[in-house]
Amino acid sequence: MTTPREIELKLECEVADLAALANHPLLRADGTPEAVVLTSTYFDTAKGDLRKGGLTLRVRREGDRRIQTVKAASASAGLFDRAEWETDIAGETPDFAVLAGTPVPALLAAASKADLVPVFTTVVDRTTRLVVHGASLISATLDQGRIETPEGDVPLCEVELELDEGSPADLFGLAQVLAQTVPLRLGALSKSARGWSLVDGTLRKSSKAGAVRLNPDATAGEAFRAVAQACLHHLRLNEDVFLHGRHPEGLHQIRVALRRLRSALTLFKPILATDPTAAQLRDEIKRVTEPFGRARNLDVFLETTLPAELEKRPDEAGLLDLRTRLEAERDRAHDAVIATLESPAWRSLILDVAAWIETGAWRTEGDAQGDGPARDAPAAEFAADILDRIRGRIRKRGRHLERLDAEARHRVRIEGKKLRYGAEFFASLYTDKKPHRRHKAFVQAVSELQDHLGALNDMATAHEVLASLATEGSTIPAPTLFAAGLTAGDNEVETKALLGKAAAAHADLVDLKPFWR
């Protein structure tokens, strides 16, 4: 039996924007919208077995109806394409009898109805309109409400565009049209995921990239879609963190997510080469986010380099003035990042990326010729070929690493990032005991090389930060310039030690047997 699926695009906005959207011509074309109050209670065991198994279970009250829904979790951003099982029930708590056709019984084999407890509740005022856009029929839903938990409440304000009939391309097309009226941002979390993050205290806290789960028989194209979705999800989670608190780690994770996405566009180039949009998006992401690097360099200097120098030289008064000046410069750099993230161009770019991942020409290019395009090759074979090439470049470019100049080391570092990200992207294809053991050792080795090269890069950027002070000339007090010179000198000493460690890590890496062979 075919598993029922839900395909919807989630968008976030402010309350005032939701009111403006309600009057958009496209959303008024079908007359009076359907309005309803929805109260949904989410259930799980005390140990969170359903959540761990990638499922959510809720009972929703809609007027006189009680609707039980099981959904598969999704780690994507914006477009949620997931399995869904929905049934009317009689009561306010889960009905085990109608769960038989879902994955829940397999996860809760020894559980009973009593083991399921309410975790959080959403209360939403919803209006729904049916919209014909392109060749598709779309349910456009405006939701305003809150999530209620014992830990506290958070507001909800979002737009859901659910595909009733037609193509996902029309979902994104409608979103872009609506985004010209109000500032819509690609949704990062489902209501259930937002509720769980509130319960466990992770809402608006920076997060690292999650694991990419690939089916063993996945094609290269399916692998790219999963990887790109994961990168976009990682980006949007941390974008919200930085926008709401300017946390340096949030900015760092934004840059990591963008690097991972750009690396994916490079790693999967053989299946994207016929679609020029791939290169265009990669270049545009790099251009738009150029100011992010300056802000991150100042974060690293103020949080790592300067504290170490203050500990080493606590009586050097010029270091305190140096910190004050650079903190003001960092505030300006953060302002520039915020301005980018809040711009219509940025929001539109992220929607464009999400749309291209799901509906771009790369997904159908070559089908008409019937020549077995590269995207339909097994992901494991594709991964082995790509990882072999990168490993070869690192081996060649990293020879005599301790003698290379900063630019040449940077090229090795870039290849190291690709190798590390590639190893992480394809990890779930190598779960047998021996490949898994090799994968763990390999990732540890490439991470060690990256740590040393990253520290060397931080020192190089520290020199750039300090050099920028010298260009200000007489406006900088002499003690501050002297302290900056001391810091630069200490960095130079540490650089020599790190070069030796990086060279040794490179040698260890190239000696390891590849986990993919």
NORRAGI-V768803 format. One line per field, one symbol per residue. psi: psi as a letter, one per 20 degrees, with the letter a starting at -180 (. if undefined). A space follows every 10 residues. Layout:
# NORRAGI-V768803
psi->???
This chain:
# NORRAGI-V768803
psi->pppqqpoqpp qqrrghhhhh hhjphhjihk bpqppqppop ppqrrhikhg ghjkqqpqpp onciqopppp qpqpkrpepo oqqpoppprh airqohhjih jrighhhlhj rrhhipqpgr qpopopppqp popcjqppoo poppbrpprh irqqqporpp opogqbqhhh ghggghghii gqnpppphqr gghgghhggj jipkqqqrpr qpoqqhkqrh ghggggghgh ghggghghgh ghhiikphhg gghghgghgg ghhghghjhh iihioihghg gghhggghjg ihggghghgg ghifgghhhh hhmijnhhhg hgggghghhh ghhhghgghg hjqhgghhgh ggggghghjr hhiipighik kmqhijqphg gggggghggg hghggghjpl hiiqrhghhh hggghhgggg gghggjhiim iqgghgghgg hghgghhggh gghghhhhhg hhggghhhhh iiciipqghg hghhhggggh hhghggghgg hgghhgghgi iqppij.
